Amino acid sequence: MNKTLMITLMFAFLLLFIISPFATLASLMLLLLFTAFFFLVSNIFQAIIGSNDTNSNS
């Protein structure tokens, strides 16, 4: 669950960085936004299903 929380926070910070007036390289940042969105959706979907991550040490 901590992984899902961290991904959600990273997505929120990335979104804030993109819409800030000092954001540069907007096309690269939009690509990162879409990538982060897909990671966010997949992690939330895994959290809902309750699947175990095999790479997890805990």
Secondary structure, 3 states (H helix, E strand, C coil): CHHHHHHHHHHHHHHHHHHCCCCCCHHHHHHHHHHHHHHHHHHHHHHHHCCCCCCCCC
